[in-house]
């Protein structure tokens, strides 16, 4: 066949397309058919971004909006058995004549009327309808002026509707139980809920949230947020400044990198957006202009821990889950977000620094230390970047995924994207052959990483493994450039594998702590045993699971003890890095005493650590025998 010759079409094999193929879905059917359009991922609740937390947030957002309109200062939230949720506020209550429409018809709600709701989070008339559609049980009650209207639903379908007298205070009550046919084996995790609720109180001082009988509130707003989340000591007291529609708080610490918490109308914008970008730009510019010196922005922001909250009329987010602000204007046809944030910072931060010479001096000293270190490694940095670029081009260390091959700088952080960091050719080979090439990348370590505890960032560029890993993740200038949503440490389930995990986590804690704080670092759990007979195979992740498998499969099953990832065939590995992949998230909180832990386990207290190991030594028996 010639190059330009047309290929004949075989119409006999074409799929029939008739009037019967044209369907109309009701609002609730559409949500259930395409839930990802409304709440992002489904999930089982093991991760903070899973859909069940979006459902909870959508309900609470409505109660928060009542508080913002100065209607109701208390919200009661009860989670029963980590499965069922009720939220009661004491606001104005949903207008009863439109109650059914408000919770079951898309693009219906009071927030299209800016007189009733100014600077609200939920403006698209979708949120609580998605909760209704995706719940096996849903109930709404509107209390208004001695009357309560109660409606119950199942999977978005109305079951009952009644109105009666009541003596309860005005407000709205919503109960929902997520549909377990969609959210398989789901379970709410209290720690994720509490973090969400604390964020609400930081942004709404005076609001009391009663969570399962426990009272959560904040008296100092963003100062409380930073104090509760900082894992390194501030170099000076937190600077806290407030305007009509903006609030900022910041300090510097001795840690590397930058750390930001940003909010819009009470919504935690975990991926930042125009307001966070404006803060970063103008805080650096204002400080530079205050000192009137040729300072590098990276030096000014190194070690910065900051929070910014803005209120915007009719905010535009880049997704239904509202994790990134896309708005450029503060108000329709008004000043831009960048200018509004910039003008506030220019005036208020500059005034503060002029009035507080001791804090200004502390900031200048931190900047000078950062500048000194940056210049000391400038030559090393240039060579390291060239080596990293060359290594990545030749695919020597990184086997990338397809979503990034056409976007080498990772401009958009794909939710499903992940990278496995593994050690050795056999392990990386098994994962490479088993992975989903569209979303899963593999980075292969050569031997054990260096213990980076107590070292300066110069080691990141001098050590080839760290340099190439930093380049692969694209985090040299901060985690906003991170190319993978999940950074997964995949090592053998033995002593050497545990040591490699510890060395990598030490590296991240030392130089990129925000990578862990923002929930991007995970440990891959792989099975220790395979227990099988002719009819069934069980993969066991613990001794308890192994015993249960033996009891289930009967006498004399074949038992294999996996001592390394390389021993697991690629065909088997597909089971462990697919949709049911078991991951353990690495977390970092203020109470973790990271400095002390790293000093003990990774420092030079040799005898103390040696005695600890001897006292706690457990000799592993051959569990497969």
Buried (B, 14 or more C-beta within 10 A) or exposed (E): EEEEEEEEEEEEEEEEEEEEEEEEEBBBBBBBEEBEEBBBBBBBBBBBBBBBBBBBBBBBBBBBBBBBBEBBBBBBBBBEEBBBBBBBBBBBBBBBEBBBBBBBBBEBBBBBEBEBBBBBBBBBBBBBBBBBBBBBBBBBBBBBEEBBBBBBBBBBBBEEEEEEEBEEEBBBBBBBBBBEEBBEEBEBBEEBBBBBBBBBBBBBBEBBBBBEEEEBBBEBBBBBBBBBBBBBEBBBEBBBBBBEBBBBBBBBBEBBBBBBBBBBBBBBBBBBBBBBBBBBBBBBBBBBEBBEEEBBBBBBBBBBBBBBBBBBBBBBBBEBBBBBBEBEBBBEEEEBBBBBBBBBBBEBBBEBBEEBEEBBEBBBEBBEBBBEBBEEBEEBBEEBBEBBEEBBEEEEBBBBBEBBEEEEEBEEBBBBBBBBBBBBEBBBBBBBEBBBBEBBBBBBBEEBBBBBBEBBBBBBBBBBBBBBBBBBBBBBEBBBBBBBBBBBBBBBBEEEBEBBBBBBBBBBBBBBBBBBBBBBBBBBBBBBBBBBBEEEBBBBBEEEBBBBBBEEBEEEBEBBBBEBBBBBEEEBBBBBBEEEBBBEBBEBEEEEEBBEEBBEBBBEEEEEBEEEEEEEEEEEEEEBE
